[in-house]
Structure formats: structure tokens, C-alpha cells
Amino acid sequence: MAGEGAMSHAIQSLKFNRAQKRSQRRDKLNFTDYHSNHDDVGHDPIKSTPEQLEAIRLRMQAENKKRKKTQIILAILSFVVAIFLIYVISNMNWIGVQPNF
């Protein structure tokens, strides 16, 4: 009969997949394996002094201020360039078919 090889291969593949699925069920990890204290928010294994925390806070504030200043300058510059391009494009003398009024 035709197709016997293909059918036997399909049966063999299904058996293999079923066996793989059973082995995965046994190897599943518990919730305790996923949950640990070091992933929690606010967990700091390295204890920092208040002076170090203050220095970090000041450094982050300075970086944020610098970043915001560059963003504002970039926005203003892009606005000026856009206005300039609109002005240049609107005042161009187009060469081509001119209407006869």
C-alpha cells in the first residue's frame, strides 16, 4: 500500500512528542524556584551609606538636567529649521507649466 512509510513516520513522531511532553512535566520547576528575594524591588544586597545615596541622587539629577537641556535645544533647533524650510519652499519660483491668467 502506498503511504505506509509516511504513516509509520507520523506515528513514530507522535510517540516521540508525547514522550518529550511527559519528560517536561517531570522537569517543571516549582514556584519557589522562580521566586527569590534578590529580584524584589528595593532589595539591595550591597548596603549603601546615606552619603553614597545622596551622591547618586545628585549625579542623576545633574544628568537629567543636562539631558533635558539638550532635548529643549534640539526641539527649538528643529522648529527653526522647519520654519526655514517652509519659507524656502514657499518662495521658490517653480519652473515648468505656468498657468496663463
Buried (B, 14 or more C-beta within 10 A) or exposed (E): EEEEEEEEEEEEEEEEEEEEEEEEEEEEEEEEEEEEEEEEEEEEEEEEEEEEEEEEEEEEEEEEEEEEEEEEEEEEEEEEEEEEEEEEEEEEEEEEEEEEE
